[in-house]
Amino acid sequence: MPPLKRTGSYVPPDLDFTLRRQFNRPSFRPQQREIIQASLDGNDVFVQAATSFGKSLCFQLPAVVDHGITIVISPLLSLMMNQVESLRAAGIDASTLNSNTPMPEKDRIYKDLQTGHPRTRLLYVTPELCALDRFRGILRIVHEQRELARIAIDEAHCISEWGHDFRKDFKRLSWLRQTFPDVPIMCLTATANNKVRHDVLSTLGLDEKSESLKTFIMTAHRPNLHLEIRFTSDEKDERLEDFIQWIRSVYKRRSAEPRKTELPPNERVDNVPGIIYTISRDECESLAASLRAEGIGAQPFHAKLSKDVKEQTLARWVGNVQGYDIIVATTAFGMGIDKLNVRFVVHWRLPKSFEGYYQEAGRAGRDGKAAYCFLYYSREDRDRVSNLVIRDAQKSGNAKNFQARAESLQKLANYCESTNACRHALLCRYFGEEKVPECDYACDWHKDASDLQKRWLRELASEEFVSTQREEGRFNVDWDD
C-alpha cells in the first residue's frame, strides 16, 4: 500500500475562499496558513499557541478541502459538542462519539465508518474511546480504504506525565503511529513547556529531528490582557467588596464615555461579559447569589447543574442576555466556548497550576481588544491548593506527575508574589521563551511598581520583615504611606 503522506507541495482549493465561505472569517491569523499547508502536505505538525490563536481551524479547514476523514481526539465533552455544533451550522459534516451521544446517533456514525468511505469529514472522540478494540478495528477499516486523512490531538499536553492535565488514556495514543505510520498526526496545545513538548512527541513516536515534523511555537504573550495580582488573606477577605467596587467603576466609566456609534445588538452600558473562576461548586452558587443581590447579573456554572440549565445559561451568556453578564464557574468552564468579547477573567482562588491560570485567563479578550485579568492571592489559598495537589497525587500514585504539578503550583505562587518584574515577561519565561517581551503598562508592576510592593508588604509580609526592610532601606516605596 502506498503511503498516505504526500511528496511535494499539495495544491488545495483556494484556502482564502474556503475560509470566507465555510468559516465566515475574512483572513488568516499569522501562522495559520502555514500550519494548514504543512498539514495538507502530509506532515506531522506540533502547534503551541495561545488560547485566542484559533488552533481548531488548523485541522478543521484541511478536513473540509482534503479527502477522507479527520479524527479529532479531545479530552472535554463540552469542547467537542460546541465545535461540532458550530461546524454543522457552517454546513460541514461533523459528529462526535462520546458517553453523551444518543444510541441512534452512535449507530449512524458507526455504520458510516464501517463502509470504509465515511461521509463524515470530522469525527470528535475521547482518548478513552480510542483505547477500545471496537473503535480501533473500525479505524483500521477506514485506513485500509485510504480514507483516514489525519489525526488531530487537541490539548496534547494531557499526553505528558509532566503536564498539568495528564490522563492515562492519552498515553495509549502511541498506538496510532504504531498502527498507522503513514497517517499524519497534528498535536495542539496552549500550555506546554519544553519538557512537556519533548515528552508528548516521544510518547507519540514523532521524531523531533525528522523533516516531516513541522513545529510551530508561538509566543504566549497576550499584549491586550492587563494582568494583576490582588493580595488578600483569610483574616481580611475583601474579595467581594473589592470586586463589586471594581465592576461598578467599570459601569460608571462606560456610561460616561461619549459614543460615536450605537452599541451592538443586545449590548448595554452595564453589559460587561466576564468569567469568575473559583474552585468549589458551593462557592460558585453562593458567589453568584451574592452578586445578584447587589444587582449584578451573575449565574453559576458547574458540573452538578442539569444539562438544560447549563445549556440555557451558556446560550444566554453568549447572547449577552440581561442578567447573564457574568459566569461564576469551576475551572472546566470555557474550553471551546466561542465568545470573543469576554472583557475580564477573575480568579477568586488560586488555580492548581500555572498552565491552568494561563489557559483560563486567556479566555479574556479573544477579540484582540483590551481585557482585564486579576487573581486574588492569599497564602492560605496557596496552602489549601497544595494540600489538594498532594491528595490527588496520593490517589493516582504517579510520582512524576505529582512532581510536575507541585513545581507548577510553586512557580505560580512565585509569580503571584513577584514584585520586581513584568507579569507578561514572567509568564512567557515560564513557557520557555528566550526572547521575553515586556508589556506596554499592561500589568500591575509596569503600571505602578511602588504600589505593588506596598500591597505585598501590607498583606503578606510579617511585621518583623517589614521592620528589617525599613531599616535597611529596601523596596522602593514610601514607608509612611
Secondary structure, 3 states (H helix, E strand, C coil): CCCCCCCCCCCCCCHHHHHHHHHCCCCCCCCHHHHHHHHHCCCEEEEECCCCCCCCHHHHHHHHHCCCEEEEECCCHHHHHHHHHHHHHCCCCEEEECCCCCHHHHHHHHHHHHCCCCCCCEEEECHHHHCCHHHHHHHHHHHHCCCEEEEEEECHHHHCCCCCCCCHHHHCCHHHHHHCCCCCEEEEECCCCHHHHHHHHHHHCCCCCCCCEEEEECCCCCCCEEEEEEECCCCCCCHHHHHHHHHHHHHHHHHHCCCCCCCCCCCCCCCCCEEEECCCHHHHHHHHHHHHHCCCCEEEECCCCCHHHHHHHHHHHHCCCCCCCEEEECCCCCCCCCCCCCCEEEECCCCCCHHHHHHHHCCCCCCCCCEEEEEEECHHHHHHHHHHHHHHHHHHCCHHHHHHHHHHHHHHHHHHHCCCCCHHHHHHHHCCCCCCCCCCCCEHHHHCHHHHHHHHHHHCCCHHHHHHHHHHCCCCCCCCC
